[in-house]
Amino acid sequence: MPQFYIALLLWGWMGLLSHPFYISLTEIRQNPNSGRLEMAQKMFWDDLEVELRDFSGENVDILNPEDKEQLNQLFASYLTEKNKIQCDAKMAKMNYLGYEIEEDAIWFYLESEPLPPLESLQMTCEVLLANFDSQQNIVHVYFPGYSAPKSLLLGKGEETGSLKK
């Protein structure tokens, strides 16, 4: 758990430094009305451009895309391949909704089909691991009925983690 707090502290300093470390943040909540998992994932867009170049074999310019629809398709393909969520022993199919740029970072939004109330979750998060050996992926899961999240710190060699309500 101390690693988690250190990672959050470092995340706050990212705007002041040119980020000599690599981190992503994922938040997962279950919508109490629809039963859908709602996932928001934040990472540095310049790191993602490097990763997507290797993933697709093409140059990627996130800020000035030649074809925004093609870029969205690439994001959807990459994110659904690199993020796998299993809820109560059943794979959750995540659907890409879109993105927004926030200074040096990019936020992605995905959601699942409706699911029964979440009791346990297993997450595999491989974003940015192909190009950045020190990449750390923080995952916060907000279980229904709880206001504080349970968290995972994932990285190369430990891409998958599990949490229970």
C-alpha positions, 0 to 999 in steps of 0.5 A, a space after each residue: 500500500 505504501 507504493 500506492 501512496 507514493 505513486 499518487 504523490 508522484 502523479 501530482 508532480 507530473 505537471 511540474 516535471 517532464 515525467 521521468 516515470 511512467 504511470 496510468 490511472 484506472 477507475 472502475 465503478 458499477 453504475 447502480 442504475 444500469 449495472 454497467 461497469 464504467 471505466 475511466 483510464 488516464 495516461 500520458 498521450 505522448 507515451 501512448 503515441 509511442 505504444 500505438 506506433 508499435 501496436 499499429 505499425 503506423 505513426 500516430 499523432 493524437 493531438 492532430 490526427 489525420 483521421 479522427 475516426 480511424 484514431 478512435 478505432 485504434 484506441 478501441 482496439 488497443 484498450 480492449 486488448 490491453 484491459 481485461 476485466 473478469 467480474 465474479 468469474 465472468 469476463 466483462 466485455 468492455 465497449 469503448 465510448 471515447 476520449 478527452 485530452 487533459 493537458 499532458 494526459 488523455 482520458 479514455 472511457 469504456 463501459 460493459 454490458 449490464 452485470 449483476 452486483 459486483 462482488 469480486 473483480 480480476 483486472 489485467 492491465 497491460 497498457 504501455 507495458 510493451 515500451 516502458 519497463 517501469 510502467 506502473 498501472 494504478 487501478 481503483 475499483 469502487 464496489 457497490 455500497 462502498 465509498 472508498 476504492 480498493 486498489 491494485 498496483 500493476 506493472 510488468 511481471 504483475 499485470 493481473 490482480 484481484 479484489 473482493 468486495 
